[in-house]
């Protein structure tokens, strides 16, 4: 059983969730989920674990260089 936290796409859609079996935050590919039951149970998101998870995830992935180019006129609304 998982406690969903968020969705993201990285080639495939994933749900980030707290896994009760493993007792940690994990990613689950949506196209690999074979059984889904919506339960009436309410749970509290575990925010204490999220910063650790994202820091580890950031460290695990290779860095990529990104260059953003803007037209000067496009920048004006963002600076207002």
C-alpha positions as CSV (number, residue, x, y, z in Angstrom):
1,X,0.0,0.0,0.0
2,X,1.3,3.5,-0.8
3,X,0.5,7.0,0.3
4,X,0.7,9.2,-2.9
5,X,2.5,12.5,-2.7
6,X,3.0,13.8,-6.2
7,X,3.3,13.0,-9.9
8,X,6.1,13.7,-12.3
9,X,7.1,12.8,-15.8
10,X,10.6,11.6,-16.8
11,X,10.0,9.7,-20.0
12,X,7.1,7.9,-18.2
13,X,4.6,9.1,-15.6
14,X,5.6,8.3,-12.0
15,X,3.8,8.7,-8.7
16,X,6.0,9.6,-5.7
17,X,4.6,7.9,-2.7
18,X,5.4,6.7,0.8
19,X,5.6,2.9,0.6
20,X,4.3,1.3,3.8
21,X,5.9,-2.0,2.9
22,X,9.4,-0.5,2.6
23,X,8.8,2.4,5.0
24,X,10.4,4.9,2.7
25,X,9.5,7.3,-0.2
26,X,9.7,5.6,-3.6
27,X,8.8,6.2,-7.2
28,X,6.3,4.0,-9.0
29,X,5.8,4.1,-12.8
30,X,2.1,4.5,-13.5
31,X,2.2,2.1,-16.5
32,X,3.5,-0.7,-14.2
33,X,0.8,-0.4,-11.6
34,X,-1.4,-3.5,-12.1
35,X,-3.9,-3.2,-9.3
36,X,-5.5,0.0,-7.8
37,X,-7.9,0.3,-5.0
38,X,-9.0,3.6,-3.6
39,X,-9.4,3.3,0.1
40,X,-11.6,5.5,2.4
41,X,-8.6,5.8,4.8
42,X,-7.1,9.2,5.3
43,X,-3.3,9.7,5.8
44,X,-1.0,12.5,6.6
45,X,1.8,13.4,4.1
46,X,5.2,12.8,5.8
47,X,6.9,16.1,5.0
48,X,9.9,15.2,7.3
49,X,11.0,12.6,4.7
50,X,10.6,14.7,1.6
51,X,13.7,16.9,1.9
52,X,15.9,13.9,2.4
53,X,14.4,12.1,-0.5
54,X,14.8,15.0,-3.0
55,X,18.4,15.7,-1.8
56,X,19.3,12.0,-2.4
57,X,17.4,12.0,-5.8
58,X,19.3,15.2,-6.9
59,X,22.7,13.7,-5.9
60,X,21.9,10.4,-7.8
61,X,21.1,12.0,-11.1
62,X,23.8,13.3,-13.4
63,X,24.0,17.1,-13.8
64,X,23.0,18.6,-17.1
65,X,23.8,22.0,-18.5
66,X,20.8,24.0,-19.5
67,X,20.9,27.3,-21.4
68,X,17.8,29.5,-21.4
69,X,17.5,32.3,-23.9
70,X,14.9,35.1,-23.7
71,X,14.0,38.0,-25.9
72,X,14.4,41.2,-23.9
73,X,10.7,42.1,-24.3
74,X,9.8,38.7,-22.8
75,X,11.7,39.5,-19.7
76,X,9.9,42.7,-18.8
77,X,6.6,41.1,-17.4
78,X,8.7,38.8,-15.3
79,X,10.6,41.7,-13.8
80,X,7.5,43.8,-13.0
